[in-house]
Amino acid sequence: MTSDLPFNELSIKNLKDQDIDGVMSFFRKFTGRDLLEKRLGDSVRKYPCCIIFANAEIIGFSYTNRFAPDILELSNIFVHPEFRSHGIGGMMLKRIEKESLKGGYTGLILVNSLLYDNRSDKRFATNFYVKNGYLEIVRTESSKVFFKSLA
Ligand SMILES: CC(C)(COP(=O)(O)OP(=O)(O)OC[C@H]1O[C@@H](n2cnc3c(N)ncnc32)[C@H](O)[C@@H]1OP(=O)(O)O)[C@@H](O)C(=O)NCCC(=O)NCCS
C-alpha cells in the first residue's frame, strides 16, 4: 500500500448483511445502476465477499457467487474512483482468493463487460486481472471472460 492516500485508517472486512444498503447506494452513486440485491445477499450469506472502509467510509467492495460446485464467479469488484490505482482492488482480490481456497474452491471466473454500464468512462480492467494472475479465456467485442486457477 502506498503512503500518499488521503486517509489514515483503512480496514478490510467480510461484507455483512448490515453493509448491504450502504454498498447498494455506494455503487449507485458512481454508476447510476442498482446491484442485484438477491445475488449480493446470497454472497454475504454463503460465499467469499469483502468491504473496505477508509475513515469509516466505504471505498470498495467485492463479492462472489457459485458458478460450479468447485468454481466461484467474481460477481463484482468496485473501488471508489478517487482511490483507484493504490492497490485496494488487488488487496480485495487477494482476500477473496484466499477465502475461496479455504472454502474448497479451485478457481475463480469472471466476466468483465462494457455493456453493464452506460457511462462513457467504463473500460476493460484487463491489466488489473492479468497482473493478478488471471487468464483471458474468451472475448467478444464488448466482454471478456477471465479465469484464475487457485490450485
Ligand atoms: C478494476 C478496479 C476494481 C481496480 O481497483 P484498483 O484499486 O484501482 O486496483 P489496483 O490498484 O490493485 O490495480 C490498479 C490497476 O487497475 C486498473 N485500473 C485502474 N482504474 C481502472 C478503471 N477505472 N477501469 C479499469 N481498470 C482500472 C489498472 O490496470 C491499474 O493499474 P495501473 O495503476 O498500473 O494502471 C477499479 O479500477 C474499479 O473499481 N473499476 C471500475 C469497476 C470495474 O471495472 N470493475 C471490474 C469489473 S469486472
The ligand as a MOL file (V3000), in Angstrom:
LIG
                    3D

  0  0  0     0  0            999 V3000
M  V30 BEGIN CTAB
M  V30 COUNTS 48 50 0 0 0
M  V30 BEGIN ATOM
M  V30 1 C -10.7920 -2.5480 -11.5970 0
M  V30 2 C -10.6890 -1.9650 -10.1910 0
M  V30 3 C -11.5090 -2.8100 -9.2110 0
M  V30 4 C -9.2170 -1.9860 -9.7470 0
M  V30 5 O -9.1250 -1.4200 -8.4420 0
M  V30 6 P -7.7970 -0.6230 -8.0130 0
M  V30 7 O -7.8810 -0.3290 -6.5610 0
M  V30 8 O -7.5810 0.5090 -8.9290 0
M  V30 9 O -6.7220 -1.7990 -8.2590 0
M  V30 10 P -5.1480 -1.8230 -8.0510 0
M  V30 11 O -4.6680 -0.5250 -7.5250 0
M  V30 12 O -4.8390 -3.0630 -7.3010 0
M  V30 13 O -4.6690 -2.0320 -9.5430 0
M  V30 14 C -4.6580 -0.9260 -10.3780 0
M  V30 15 C -4.8940 -1.3560 -11.8060 0
M  V30 16 O -6.2890 -1.4650 -12.0700 0
M  V30 17 C -6.5540 -0.9820 -13.3940 0
M  V30 18 N -7.4980 0.1280 -13.3050 0
M  V30 19 C -7.4090 1.2780 -12.5780 0
M  V30 20 N -8.5020 2.0410 -12.7880 0
M  V30 21 C -9.3020 1.3560 -13.6390 0
M  V30 22 C -10.5800 1.6120 -14.2180 0
M  V30 23 N -11.2680 2.7210 -13.9830 0
M  V30 24 N -11.1030 0.6820 -15.0510 0
M  V30 25 C -10.4450 -0.4510 -15.3190 0
M  V30 26 N -9.2150 -0.7640 -14.7850 0
M  V30 27 C -8.6640 0.1410 -13.9610 0
M  V30 28 C -5.2230 -0.5390 -13.9860 0
M  V30 29 O -4.6870 -1.6260 -14.7010 0
M  V30 30 C -4.3980 -0.3070 -12.7600 0
M  V30 31 O -3.0360 -0.4960 -12.9690 0
M  V30 32 P -2.0860 0.7860 -13.1150 0
M  V30 33 O -2.3230 1.6000 -11.8720 0
M  V30 34 O -0.7290 0.1720 -13.1900 0
M  V30 35 O -2.5640 1.4600 -14.3480 0
M  V30 36 C -11.1660 -0.4850 -10.1530 0
M  V30 37 O -10.4500 0.2390 -11.1160 0
M  V30 38 C -12.6450 -0.3000 -10.4170 0
M  V30 39 O -13.4470 -0.2880 -9.4840 0
M  V30 40 N -13.0050 -0.1040 -11.7060 0
M  V30 41 C -14.3940 0.1330 -12.0930 0
M  V30 42 C -15.2200 -1.1220 -11.9380 0
M  V30 43 C -14.6510 -2.2550 -12.7430 0
M  V30 44 O -14.2630 -2.0990 -13.9090 0
M  V30 45 N -14.6280 -3.4370 -12.0900 0
M  V30 46 C -14.2350 -4.6680 -12.7420 0
M  V30 47 C -15.4510 -5.2660 -13.3690 0
M  V30 48 S -15.2130 -6.9530 -13.7670 0
M  V30 END ATOM
M  V30 BEGIN BOND
M  V30 1 1 1 2
M  V30 2 1 2 3
M  V30 3 1 2 4
M  V30 4 1 2 36
M  V30 5 1 4 5
M  V30 6 1 5 6
M  V30 7 2 6 7
M  V30 8 1 6 8
M  V30 9 1 6 9
M  V30 10 1 9 10
M  V30 11 2 10 11
M  V30 12 1 10 12
M  V30 13 1 10 13
M  V30 14 1 13 14
M  V30 15 1 14 15
M  V30 16 1 15 16
M  V30 17 1 15 30
M  V30 18 1 16 17
M  V30 19 1 17 18
M  V30 20 1 17 28
M  V30 21 1 18 19
M  V30 22 1 18 27
M  V30 23 2 19 20
M  V30 24 1 20 21
M  V30 25 1 21 22
M  V30 26 2 21 27
M  V30 27 1 22 23
M  V30 28 2 22 24
M  V30 29 1 24 25
M  V30 30 2 25 26
M  V30 31 1 26 27
M  V30 32 1 28 29
M  V30 33 1 28 30
M  V30 34 1 30 31
M  V30 35 1 31 32
M  V30 36 2 32 33
M  V30 37 1 32 34
M  V30 38 1 32 35
M  V30 39 1 36 37
M  V30 40 1 36 38
M  V30 41 2 38 39
M  V30 42 1 38 40
M  V30 43 1 40 41
M  V30 44 1 41 42
M  V30 45 1 42 43
M  V30 46 2 43 44
M  V30 47 1 43 45
M  V30 48 1 45 46
M  V30 49 1 46 47
M  V30 50 1 47 48
M  V30 END BOND
M  V30 END CTAB
M  END
